[in-house]
Amino acid sequence: MSAADSSSDSLIAPLSIGGVVRLGSLVQIRWMAVAGQFASILVVNFWLGFNLPLLATLLLIGLSAFVNVAVGVGRDANTRISDGEAALQLGFDLVVLALLLFLTGGLANPFSVLLLAPTSVSASVLRARSTVALLALALAAVTGLAFTPYPLPFGVHGYTLDPLHLAGAWVALSFAMIFLAAYTGHLARESRSRADALAASHIALEREQRLSALGTLAAAAAHELGTPLGTIYLTAHDLKDACPEGNPAHADIELIIAETARCREILAELGASRQGAVDHFAQQSLEAILREAASPHEHRGIRIRFEAVGDVPQMARSAEAIHAFRNIIENATGFATGEVTIRFGSEGGQTLVIIGDDGPGFDPAIVRDLGEPYVTTREIEAGRDGGMGLGLFIARTLLERTGARVSFGTSPEGGAEVGIIWNAPPKTPGEGDT
């Protein structure tokens, strides 16, 4: 078994547009930086009376403002710029900030901590390659600031850090950049993957619900069409009685009667197939739900064996539960060599379903991460697509909404095994959610 099922994965491509940034966001952030830098220079130079290289710093701030106008004019603020352009803009901001700090004390300047901002922003929204490039640029900038000839304009002769303190500041800023970039990037990738996988879950579930609704629509159509077909049938019989057999229209009327009778038979079959059918959220035997979920995979050359353990409880028949069981069973049949075993029942107040196969089993290296989005053991092979790792994530998410705990392990036969346990009667998905 793998962490992905082919049916869900083939329907859904990754939804992430990864590595694009809204232009207006960068423009607004840069205007905030320009305003903050300009205000700081004016306050330090004129209010505190420190002697700054005023012309050079104002030129740098003016250059940043000019670039901001240039990139924003004539373009919609909602434009999504490419990963490369966003990295270039953040790199420009980083260089301008580093030059301002270089002219105003380097690492001795308290504002040197702002060098953490561009790399952290990059790690949260850009690709890893762009973030690594910006991180290298930021580390080079921090190293250059350690050797600035311009002391912090504090006091008569300025203020410089002791060499040991300077080395400590360099190490602290460098490690902070690397740690924040790595940590922020990890959280951002995890958040995007989960958001994409949840969106994929909704798409797959909507498809399952549409399929489940077809039976109800068929029953409604049978009911609605019954009356007009009955009227047509009776009217055609009246026309047949009024039309002598030698009349050319007699054969046409008989054809109408025959076709109407056939339509009524089809509707009767639809009605019979819906007799005893349950509402979407009505209670059904857990065995019946599992058999319905397994039915599309019973003719794949793999035997599916059902084994009741203790009492067989009732469960709400929902598209969510059926889709979740179907994903897991499909994985099992895809990797089994001959047989899939589905054990189900109720023991000690717990409801359980255990789906195992006699295949190679889960890869021990990833078994702890199974059920997370985009974790898969499928590999691309000739004539077979690799999964995206969404099947078990979707299944686990849907089953957990019913109150279940889902675990992954090894069956007694050595194959893969998925255990689903409810400590309380299974809920309808979404029941009790706020």
N, C-alpha and C positions, 0 to 999 in steps of 0.2 A: 504494500500500500504506500501511497505517497501523500504528501500534504496538499495535494491539489487534485481536483477531479476535472476530467477533460470537458464535461458538459458545461460546467460553469465557466471554465477558463476560455472555451472557444467562443462563448457569447460576448465576453467582455475583454476589451483591450485595456491596458493601463490608462487610468483617467488623468493621471498627473500630467501637467504641461511643463513640469520641472524646468527651472532655470529661467524664468521670465519674471520681470518686475514691472510694476506700474510706473510709468514715467513721472506722473504727478507726485508720487511719493518721494522719489529722489530729489525732485525739484524743491519740494517743500522742506525736506530735511536740509538741503544745501542753503536755502534762504535762512533757515534757523541758525545754521552754522555761521553764515556771513554776518547776520545780525549780532550773534553772541560774540564773535571775534571782534567786530567793529566796536561794540560797546565796551569790551574788555580793554582794548587798546586805548580808547579815550579815557576810561576811568583810571587806568594805571598811569597813563602819561600826564593827564591834566589834573586829576583830583588827588592821586597819591603822590604825584610829582616825581615819578621815576623816569629816568632818561631812556626812552626807547628809540630804536631806529625807525622813527615814525614813517618816513617816506617809503622805505622798503616794505614794512608790514602793511601799510595801506595799499600799496601796489598789488601785493599778493591777494589781499581781500578783494580789491577791485577786479583782479583777474578771475577770481572765483565767481563773483557776481556776473561778470561778462559771460563766462562760460555757461552759467545757469540761464541767462537770458537767451543765449545762442541755442542751447539744446531744447529750450521750451517754446520758443517762438514758432508759430505756425504748426505746432503739433498738438494733438489732443492729449490732455492730461491723463486720460484713461488708456492711452496707447501702451501696449505691453512690449517693452524693449527686449532685445535678445540678451542672453546670458553674457555674451562677450561685451556688448555695449554697457551693460550695467557694471561689469567688472572694471571696464575702463573708467567709468565715471567715479566709482568708489576709489579706484587707484589715484585718480586726479585729486580727489578730496584728501586722500591720505598724504600725498606729496605736498599739497598746499599747507596742511596742518603741520607736517614735519618741518617745512621751511620756516613757518612762523615760530615754532618752538626752537629751531636752530638759532634764530635771531634773538631769542628772548630767554636764554639760559639753558636750553637743552633739557636734559633729564632733571635738572634742578627746578624747572618750572612745574608747579603743581598741576598745570593743565596737560602735562604729558600723558596722563591717564586716558585722555580722549583718543589716543592712538588705538585703544582697544575697540572703539566703536566701528570703524569700517570693516575690520575682519569679523567681528561678531555679526554685523548685518549681513555680510557676504555668506557666512556659514549658515545663516537661517534661511536664505532665499536662493542662493546660487549653487551651481554644481561644485563638486569637490575640487575639480581641477582649477576653477577660478578662485576658489577660496585658498587653495595652496599657493597660487601665484601671489595673491594679495598678502597672505601671511609672510611669504618670503620678502616681499617689498616692505612690509611693516617691520620685520626683524632687521632688515638693512637700515631702515630709517632710525630705529632705536639705537642701533650700533653707531650710526653717524652722529646722533645727538649726544652720545657720550663724549665726543671729541670736539664739540663746538668751542670756538674761541670767544664766544660772546657770553659773558657771565650773566647771571640773573640780575637785572637792574635794581638791586636792593642795596640801599646805603650809598656811601660815597664812591667806593671802589667796586661795587657789585658783589655778588655772592656766588661762590662755587662750592661744589660738594667735595668732601674728602674722597680721595681715590677709592677707598674701601666702600664708602657709602655709595659712590657712583657705580661701582661694580655691583653692589647689592641692588640698586635701583634698576640697572640693566637686566640683571637676572630675574628680578621680580616681574618687570614688565614683559620680558620675553616669555617666561613661563605662563604668565596670565593670558597673554595672547594665544599661545598654543592651547592651553587648557580650555579657555572660553570658546575658541573656534571649534575644537573637537567636540566639546560637550553640547554646544548650541547646534552644531551640524548634526550630531547624533539624534538629538531630540526633534529637530526639524524633519529629518528623514523619516523617523519613526511616526511622527504626526501625519506627514503626507501619505505614507504608506497605509496607515490605518484609515485615514479619511477616504483614500481611493478604494480601499477594500470594502469599507462600509457602503460606499456608493455602488460598488459592484454587487454587494449583497442585496441592496434595494432593487437593482435592475433584475437580478436573478429571481428574487422573490415576486416582483411584479409579473414576470413571465409565468411563474408557477401559479400565481393567483388567477391570471387570465385563463390558463389552461383549466384550472379547477372550476372556473365560472362557466365554461362552455356547456357542461352538463345542465346547469341551471337554465342557461339560455335556451338550450334545446327543449327542455321541458316546457318553458314558457311559450316557445314558438309552437310546440305541439298543441298546447292548450288554446292559444289564440287562433290557430289555423283550423282547429276542429270544426268550429261553427260555420265559417264560410264554405268549407269543403262539403259539409253536410247539406248546406243549402244548394250548392252546385249539383250535388249528387241527386237530390230530390227533384230539382228543376229539370235536370237532364232526363230523368225517368218520365216525368210528365210530358216532355217534348217527344220522347220515344213513343209513348202511348198514342200521342196525337198525330204521329207521323207514320203513314203506311210503309210497309216493308219495301215496297217498290220505289219509294222516293229516294233520290240520290243522297239526301241529307240523313237518311236513316243510319247508314254506316258511320257517318261522322259523329252522330249522337252516341252510338254504341262505343265508339272510341273514347269520347269524353267520359262516359260512365266508367269504362274500364280503367282509364288513367286516374280518375278521381278515386275509384276504389283502391288503386295501388297507393295513392298518396295517403289515404286513410289507414292503410296497413302499415305504411312506414311510420306514421305518427303513433299508431298503436304500439309498434315496437319500441319507439322512443319512450313512450309512457311506461311500458313494461320494464325497460332498463332502468327507469328512475324509481320504480316501486321499491320501497324499503330504503331508498337512498336517504342519506342524512344531510342535515344542514351543515354548513361549513364549520360551525363550532359545536356540533352535537357530539355526544360521547360515543366512542366506538371501542371495540376491543383493541388492545395494544397489538395483538397478533395480526388483526385485520389491517391495521395501519402499516405495520412492517411488511406484510405481504404485498400491499398496494405499492409501497415504496420500492420493493425489490422486483416487482413484476417486469419492468423494462429490461432487467438484466438476467432473467432466467433462461435465456436462450443464447448465451454467449459461450457455451461449452464448459461452463463452470457450474457445479452442483451447489445449490443454495439450500442448506439444511436449517430448518426451524426447530428450536428445542425450548419447550416451556419449562420454567423453573418455578415451582410453587403455584400460587394463584396467578391468573392472568388478569391484570387490572384493566379498567377502562381509561381512556384518554381522549381529550378533545381532538377531533380530526380537523387539522388545519393544514393549509398549504405550506406553512412554515415548517411544521414537524415532518411532513412527508418529504419536502425538499431536502431537509437536513439529513434524514435517514437515507434518502436516495443517494446523496453525495457520498456518504460514508460507504454504503454498499457498493456503489460503482467503483470506488477506489479498491475495495476488497476484491471484487471480481476481476479488476484489471491487473492485479498482482498475484492472485491465487494461482496455484498450479493445478488444482483439481476441485477444491471445495471451499466454500464459505459457510461458516456456522454462525447463526444468529440465535443467541440465547436471550430469553426475556422472561419476565415474571415479577413476582413480589416476594420479598423475604425480609423478615425482621422489621416491617414497617417501611422498607425501602422498595422503590420500583427501579428495576434495572434492565438495561439492554446492553449486551456484550456482542460485538460484531468482530469476529476473528477470521483469519484466512490461513492457508497453509503455504503462503508465499515466502519470500526472503525476509520479510519483516522490515521494521523501520530502521533507518540508518542511526546507530547510536549517537553519532556526532550531532544530530539535529533533533533527536526525539524530545528534548526538553523544550524546544521552540515550536514544535508542531502545534497547529491551531492559530499561530500568528500569521498575519498577512505576508504573502510572498515567500513563505518558507516551503520548499518542495524538494522531493528526492527524484522527481522525474527528470530525465535527461532526453535531449532531442535525439531521436533515432530515426533511421530510414523508415518512412511510412508511418511515423508516429510523432505527434507533437508533444513537446514538453509542456507541463502545466505551469501556471503562474503562481501556484501556492494559495489559491483563494478558496478551493473546495472545502477543506477542513475548517478554514477560518469562518466561512459562511455557515457551515454546519454547526460549529461550536457556538457562534454568536446566536443563531436561531434557537438552539437547544437551551442555552443559558437563559434565554428570555422566558423559558418555561419553568425555570428553577432547577435545571439539571447541572450536575458537575460532569465534565467531559475529561477523560484521561486517555493517554496513549501509552501502550506498552507492548509486551510480547506474550503471545498466546502459549498455552501448554505445548502445543505442537511446534512451536518455534517461529510461527509467522507473526504478522502484525495483529494487534488487538486494540479496539477502541471501546472503552467502557463509558456508559452513560448511566448515571445514578441520580434518582430523585429521592431526597429524604422526606418529602411530603408529596401529596398527589400532584402530578404535573399540572401546571397552569396553562391557560390559553396564552400564547405569545402576546406580550404587551399588557397582560392583566396586572393591575396594581402599579403600572408605571405612571410616573408623574411627568 
